[in-house]
């Protein structure tokens, strides 16, 4: 028997019954939230949907606003589409959204260097688009039609990516006569993106937007010169190799060149680490190397490979992981939601770390701890005594915080910041998020080494991000050098490990929508088997098979 009505259950806002299909905007109006422009999307039975998504059966819904990471990502994607539109309208040029920098996106134009006049023209067009409040209409079209549309628009990389991924049909967005694809929902119209800025920066420009910490305005613009240099250097390297977008990586894989891509990526890491080791080994004052970076940045393998390279230059090196200095689980601080906050500095036994470091440097025998992540308790580790010239390498998310090494004189310390800072974008308009890259790494590693379900990893991730913003990013400028731990091929290898884990997250999980977003993203990444990944690669830290796991 066919139902004549259905009920929409709205989180924290009761329910409503209807005899006709309803869009998100209509549900908003019915529950008195229509005027809240910070609501940019909604979850329908845990699927993240645009507000023009129609419901016609019983469902549970929750509105998503820009106070959440998920909502802010909708805002950023939508603003990115507006930037593409504005550039086309103002200059008849396409934009390449390169990478993040100081809570913004660094972008370039296809014609080359971006003048202040060009930035001004694009910015004025952005303002007109926002003021016009033009609908961003969601359309479902066939794969072959999408390829024709984006080829006509000059987005050949996007059209080729659709060919490789064989997606049919495809959900796209249209603003007047221009189409965009961003693999996840956008805001309902251009009028939602009222807060933004566009500023010249180096050879390009930076699109600035609100953040969860600054939801009503723009955070301070404080770009790191050294960080920018790392981004620029790696982007040029990718362009030289011809793999700046995912469709080009698809091409290399299809031609049987996967192994070359892996070996070239690993050779680049080896070259950089050798250079750093020489810099350290030739300075006789250095006794302690502090390595830090956000979660899943590859700190452990970087530290081990640097240890080997330092010994190549005739110096002995010994490694300590801050993970072994976690306090007992019951002593671990909790966040505002009552969950264990493993990112907090107070989760580490700072007194024991400092005591061990200074005693090792002074030549005393020290019993090091070892933390058991399965039991949540600290165990007795090995007892060591170091030679007077041995260099200690300490790695962990708080490695650059002075509290970790305050017992060691400043002249004896050298600092390294590690993170997968940039990688291959899906296409010119869909950047590969460094945060997503690290999340996929951690998802795979946590399941393999710490017995955590993928759902638990996703649930914890927002607190990990907040922890990095509070405890790690503010200290990155203290580093003497920044090391980009990203590899060209890693997402293609991680794909085979991450997809089965994400598919295990059930539809009734609050993390189901996030799992679906990541699965959609990974669908456009080619698959590469892990067989050719060297056993000393940073990627082995996450997928297993690392020669350092028993060290």
Protein Blocks (a to p, Z undefined) as FASTA:
>chain_A
ZZfbdcdddehiapaddfbdcdfklmmmmnopmmmmkbgbdceehiacdfkbccfbdcdd
ddddfkbmklmmmmmmmmmmmmmmmmmmmnopacddfbdeehiacdddfkbpadfklmmm
mmmmmmmmmmnopacddddddfklmmmmmmmnopamlmmmmmmnopacdddddehjaccd
ehiacdfbfklmmbccdddehjbccdddddfklmmbccdddddfklmmmmmmmmmmmmmn
opabfklmmmmmmnopmmmmmmmmmmmmmmmmmmmmmmmmmmmkbmbdcddddehklmmm
mmmmmmmmmmmnopacddddfklmcccfklpccdfkopacfkbmklpcfklmmmmmmmmm
nopacddddddfknopacddddddddfkbccddddfklmpmklmmmpcfklpccdddddf
bccdfblmlccdfklmmmmmmmmmmmmmnopafklmmmmmmmmmmmmmmmmmmmmmmpmb
dcdfbdfklmmmmmmmmmmmmmmpcfklcklmmmmmmmmmmmmpccddfklpcfkbfklm
mngoiaklmZZ
